[in-house]
Amino acid sequence: MSASRAHIAMVGIPAISHVLPSLAIIRELVTRGHRVTYANDSAMADTITATGAEFIPYVSKLPVADNDWPENPIAAMDVFLNDAIGVLPQLHAAYDNDPADLYLYDIGAYAARALAEAQHRPLVQLSPTFVGWESYEQDVAAHLWQLAGADAYRAKFSRWLAQCGASTTDMDSFLGRPPRALALIPSAMQPHIDQVDTEAVSFVGPCFAPDRHHADWTRPNAAEKVLLISLGSAYTRQPEFYRRCLSAFGNAPGWHVVLQIGKHTDIGELGDIPSNIEVHSWVPQVAILEEADAFITHAGMGGCGEGLLAGVPMIAVPQAAEQFMNADRLVELGVARRIDTSDATPTALWTAVTELVADEEVARRSARLRAEARAEGGTMRAADLIEKYMI
């Protein structure tokens, strides 16, 4: 197989935090002359077609739009399984008569792996978060299988694997460490990296367009310090937290604050907005971080990676899932402090930010981690590796 011009298919899920990390890679593959198709729910169509990829629609039932996820972890995992069961026939309809030379897939796109294995095609996972390690099943996964509903879930998943045409029929192997993956995160964020199979996993770091110029946000001339506050895209219904931020940093001399509140919070709930704070439902986060002096983040992996890549000290206010682990990792790296939402008073936020920004050792660590993250290669190395896997 030649990599000179190949059909590369990406299969994702309709969550913006899972789509954005790989868009620059998709765009680069298109630029290199490959035919790239991208299967996802129609909600992601405009975002994906902007890369030049050919959009392949499927209907997903993941509760991304209203963020109505079950609180029980097994029930949440079952939502992904049910989606895969519904999506796989749609992928077969799109790709059985037009198979890709290589399939790329998101960690939540179980149906993509089943499709590629059924077609005996190579596949590469694009992971927007950390990957499994040698003792992952014992360290993390084992406790899940003790929860109510776990046995029924495992039985259901095993039945699907036995029927869907996948060559990997063991559920733990299918869900666990992939045969080949590109981790789109700084390797510094990977737990137990010494136990990661580096023959199967390549850490390429956060991926952005190599010629990207960040003209979509300009640091105000009068700003001595810039602070970005963002809780990402999913857990943004936090009006009380935002009001505390306004109280902490409003009218602080020399400080300019950019506050992202997401689409689930009405700006009217925040009261008066101080003149040194701009509030938006969505912001060009990467562009602002390149100009920022501090970052208050929910510690989603995307935000962590972007903060490390920009060399910006962080206050981690985790909201759910792996964000608590990510927050603790940032603290271990010496570039952040963790403040849980209930403890995020105006005084605590102000003290943490101002002390971090003034700490010269934090600045040195941030600069070192920034250099290490950039050295991992990003978009260009990811595209090179994908082409290598096709030969």
C-alpha positions in Angstrom: 0.0 0.0 0.0 1.3 3.4 -0.9 0.9 6.5 1.3 1.1 8.8 -1.7 -2.6 9.1 -1.9 -4.7 7.0 0.4 -8.3 6.9 1.7 -8.1 7.6 5.4 -11.3 7.5 7.4 -11.7 9.1 10.8 -14.6 8.0 13.0 -15.4 10.2 16.0 -18.1 11.0 18.5 -20.2 14.2 18.6 -18.5 15.8 21.6 -16.5 18.9 20.8 -13.8 18.0 23.3 -13.2 14.8 21.3 -13.4 16.4 17.9 -11.1 19.5 18.3 -7.9 17.7 19.4 -7.5 15.9 16.0 -8.8 18.5 13.6 -5.4 19.9 12.7 -4.2 16.4 11.9 -7.2 15.8 9.6 -6.5 19.1 7.9 -2.9 18.3 7.4 -3.7 14.9 5.9 -6.0 16.6 3.4 -3.3 19.1 2.6 -0.9 16.2 1.8 -3.3 15.0 -0.9 -5.1 12.2 0.9 -8.7 11.5 0.5 -10.0 11.9 4.1 -13.5 10.9 5.1 -14.8 11.7 8.6 -17.8 9.9 10.1 -19.7 11.7 12.9 -23.1 12.9 13.8 -24.5 15.8 11.7 -24.1 18.2 14.7 -20.3 18.2 13.9 -20.6 18.6 10.2 -19.6 22.3 9.9 -16.7 21.9 12.2 -15.4 18.9 10.3 -15.9 20.0 6.7 -13.9 23.2 7.5 -10.8 20.9 7.4 -11.5 19.8 3.9 -12.5 16.3 4.9 -15.5 14.6 3.3 -18.2 14.3 5.9 -19.9 11.0 6.4 -23.1 11.4 8.6 -24.4 9.0 11.1 -27.0 9.3 13.8 -25.7 9.2 17.3 -27.8 9.0 20.5 -25.1 10.2 22.8 -26.5 12.8 25.2 -23.9 15.4 24.2 -26.2 18.3 23.3 -28.0 18.5 26.7 -25.1 17.0 28.7 -27.5 14.6 30.3 -25.1 11.8 31.3 -26.0 9.1 33.9 -24.2 9.6 37.2 -23.5 5.9 37.6 -20.3 5.0 35.7 -21.6 1.7 34.4 -24.7 3.4 33.1 -22.6 6.0 31.4 -20.5 3.2 29.8 -23.7 1.5 28.6 -24.7 4.7 26.8 -21.5 4.5 24.7 -22.1 0.8 24.1 -25.7 1.4 22.9 -24.5 4.1 20.7 -21.9 1.8 19.1 -24.5 -0.9 18.5 -26.6 1.7 16.7 -23.8 3.3 14.8 -22.0 0.2 13.4 -24.7 -0.7 10.8 -24.5 2.9 9.6 -20.7 2.7 9.2 -21.0 -0.6 7.3 -23.5 1.1 5.0 -21.0 4.0 4.3 -17.8 2.0 4.1 -18.4 -1.6 3.0 -18.4 -0.6 -0.6 -15.8 2.2 0.0 -13.4 0.8 2.6 -10.6 3.0 3.9 -6.9 2.1 3.6 -6.6 3.1 7.2 -9.1 3.9 10.0 -8.5 6.5 12.6 -10.9 6.5 15.6 -11.7 8.3 18.8 -11.5 6.4 22.1 -15.3 6.5 22.4 -16.0 5.3 18.8 -16.2 1.5 19.6 -18.0 0.9 16.3 -15.0 2.1 14.3 -12.7 -0.6 15.7 -15.3 -3.2 15.1 -15.7 -2.0 11.5 -11.9 -1.9 10.8 -11.4 -5.4 12.2 -14.3 -6.8 10.2 -12.8 -5.4 7.1 -9.2 -6.5 8.1 -8.0 -2.9 7.7 -5.3 -1.2 9.8 -6.5 1.2 12.5 -5.0 3.8 14.8 -6.7 5.3 17.9 -6.4 9.0 18.3 -6.6 9.5 22.0 -7.5 13.0 23.4 -6.7 11.8 26.9 -4.3 9.4 28.6 -4.0 5.8 27.4 -4.0 2.6 29.3 -0.9 1.2 31.0 0.2 -2.2 32.0 -1.5 -2.3 35.4 -4.5 -0.1 34.3 -7.0 -2.9 34.8 -5.9 -3.4 38.4 -5.3 0.3 39.2 -8.4 1.8 37.7 -10.8 -0.5 35.9 -11.1 -3.3 38.5 -13.2 -1.2 40.9 -15.7 -0.5 38.1 -16.5 -4.2 37.7 -17.6 -4.3 41.4 -20.4 -1.7 40.8 -24.0 -2.6 40.3 -24.9 -3.5 36.7 -21.3 -4.4 35.8 -21.9 -8.0 35.1 -24.9 -7.3 32.9 -22.8 -4.7 31.0 -19.9 -7.1 30.5 -22.2 -9.8 29.2 -24.0 -7.4 26.8 -20.6 -6.1 25.4 -19.3 -9.6 25.0 -22.5 -10.6 23.1 -22.0 -7.6 20.8 -18.4 -8.5 20.1 -19.3 -12.0 19.3 -21.8 -10.9 16.7 -20.4 -7.7 15.2 -17.6 -9.2 13.1 -14.7 -7.8 15.2 -11.6 -10.0 15.4 -11.0 -8.9 19.1 -13.8 -10.7 20.9 -12.5 -10.3 24.5 -14.1 -7.2 26.0 -11.1 -6.2 28.2 -8.8 -6.4 25.3 -11.2 -4.4 23.1 -11.7 -1.7 25.6 -8.1 -1.7 27.0 -4.8 -0.8 25.5 -5.2 -0.4 21.7 -2.9 -2.1 19.3 -1.7 1.3 18.0 -2.4 4.8 19.2 -1.4 8.4 18.9 -1.8 10.2 22.2 -2.6 13.8 21.5 -1.4 14.9 25.0 1.9 15.9 26.5 3.6 12.8 27.8 4.0 14.6 31.1 0.2 14.1 31.7 0.3 10.4 31.2 0.0 8.3 34.4 2.5 5.5 34.9 4.2 6.3 31.6 6.9 3.8 32.5 4.2 1.1 32.0 3.0 2.3 28.6 3.9 0.2 25.6 5.8 2.8 23.5 5.9 0.4 20.6 2.1 0.8 20.4 1.6 4.3 21.6 3.3 7.5 20.4 2.9 10.7 22.4 2.7 13.6 19.9 1.4 16.3 22.2 -1.5 18.7 21.5 -2.0 19.2 17.7 -2.6 22.5 16.1 -2.2 23.9 12.6 1.6 24.3 12.1 1.1 27.7 10.5 -1.5 28.9 12.9 -1.3 32.6 13.8 -3.4 33.7 16.7 -4.8 36.9 15.4 -8.3 36.1 16.7 -7.6 37.5 20.2 -5.4 40.5 21.1 -4.0 41.3 24.5 -5.2 44.7 25.6 -2.4 47.3 25.7 -3.2 48.3 29.2 -3.2 44.7 30.6 -0.3 44.0 32.9 -1.6 40.5 33.6 -4.1 38.3 31.6 -6.2 35.6 33.2 -8.3 33.1 31.3 -11.1 31.3 33.1 -12.7 28.3 31.4 -14.5 25.2 32.5 -14.4 23.7 29.0 -17.4 22.6 27.0 -19.4 20.1 29.2 -19.6 21.2 32.8 -20.1 24.9 32.3 -23.4 25.4 34.2 -21.7 27.1 37.1 -23.1 30.6 37.7 -22.2 30.7 41.4 -18.5 29.8 40.5 -18.5 32.5 37.9 -19.8 35.1 40.3 -17.0 34.2 42.7 -14.5 34.8 39.9 -16.0 38.2 39.2 -15.7 39.0 42.9 -12.1 37.8 43.1 -10.7 39.5 40.0 -13.2 42.3 39.2 -11.5 45.7 39.0 -8.2 44.2 40.1 -5.5 46.8 39.1 -3.5 45.7 36.0 -5.5 42.5 35.5 -7.6 41.7 32.4 -9.8 38.6 32.7 -11.4 36.5 29.9 -14.2 34.4 31.3 -15.8 31.7 29.2 -19.2 30.6 30.6 -20.4 28.1 28.0 -23.8 27.8 26.4 -25.7 26.6 29.5 -25.2 29.8 31.6 -27.0 33.1 30.9 -24.7 36.1 31.3 -27.6 37.8 33.1 -27.2 35.4 36.0 -23.8 36.9 36.8 -24.9 40.4 37.8 -22.8 43.4 37.0 -19.7 42.7 34.9 -16.6 44.6 36.0 -14.9 46.6 33.2 -11.7 44.6 33.3 -13.6 41.3 32.6 -14.9 40.1 29.2 -17.5 37.3 29.3 -18.2 35.0 26.4 -20.0 31.7 25.8 -17.0 30.5 23.8 -13.4 31.8 23.3 -10.4 31.0 21.2 -8.6 29.4 24.1 -5.3 28.5 22.4 -4.9 32.1 21.2 -5.6 33.6 24.6 -3.3 31.2 26.4 -0.4 32.3 24.3 -0.9 35.8 25.8 -2.1 34.7 29.3 -0.2 34.8 32.6 -2.5 32.4 34.4 -5.3 29.9 33.6 -8.2 28.7 35.8 -9.3 25.4 34.2 -11.5 22.5 34.9 -8.5 20.3 34.2 -10.0 18.5 31.2 -7.1 17.0 29.2 -7.5 19.4 26.4 -7.2 22.4 28.7 -4.3 20.8 30.6 -2.4 20.2 27.3 -3.0 23.6 26.0 -1.9 25.2 29.3 1.3 23.2 29.3 2.0 23.9 25.7 1.6 27.7 26.4 3.7 27.5 29.6 1.0 29.1 31.7 0.6 28.3 35.4 -2.9 26.9 36.2 -5.5 26.7 38.9 -7.3 23.4 38.5 -11.0 23.3 39.5 -12.0 19.8 38.5 -15.6 19.0 37.8 -16.0 15.3 36.8 -14.4 12.1 35.5 -10.6 12.1 35.0 -10.4 15.8 35.7 -9.6 15.1 39.4 -6.7 12.9 38.3 -5.5 15.5 35.8 -5.7 18.2 38.4 -3.5 16.2 40.8 -1.0 15.5 38.0 -0.7 19.2 37.3 0.0 19.8 41.0 2.7 17.0 40.9 4.3 18.7 38.0 4.7 21.8 40.1 2.8 24.2 37.7 -0.7 24.3 39.3 -2.8 24.3 42.5 -6.0 22.4 42.9 -9.0 24.1 44.4 -12.2 22.1 44.4 -15.4 24.0 43.5 -16.7 24.1 47.0 -13.5 25.7 48.2 -13.2 28.2 45.3 -14.0 31.3 47.3 -13.0 34.7 45.9 -10.1 34.9 48.5 -8.8 31.4 47.7 -8.9 32.1 43.9 -7.2 35.5 44.2 -4.5 34.2 46.6 -3.7 31.1 44.4 -3.5 33.0 41.2 -1.4 35.9 42.4 1.0 33.6 44.3 1.4 31.3 41.3 2.2 34.1 38.9 4.8 35.5 41.3 6.5 32.1 41.8 9.8 32.0 39.8 10.1 28.2 40.3 6.7 27.7 38.8 7.7 29.8 35.9 10.8 27.7 35.3 8.9 24.5 35.5 6.2 25.8 33.1 8.9 26.9 30.6 10.6 23.4 30.8 7.3 21.6 30.3 6.4 23.9 27.5 9.6 23.1 25.6 9.1 19.3 26.2 5.5 19.4 25.0 6.5 21.3 21.8 9.4 18.8 21.2 6.9 15.9 20.9 6.1 17.0 17.4 2.4 17.8 17.4 0.5 17.9 14.1 3.3 17.2 11.7 4.7 14.3 13.5 1.2 12.8 13.9 0.6 13.0 10.2 4.0 11.5 9.4 3.3 8.6 11.7 -0.2 8.0 10.1 1.4 7.9 6.7 4.1 5.5 8.0 1.4 3.1 9.3 -0.1 2.9 5.8 3.1 1.6 4.1 
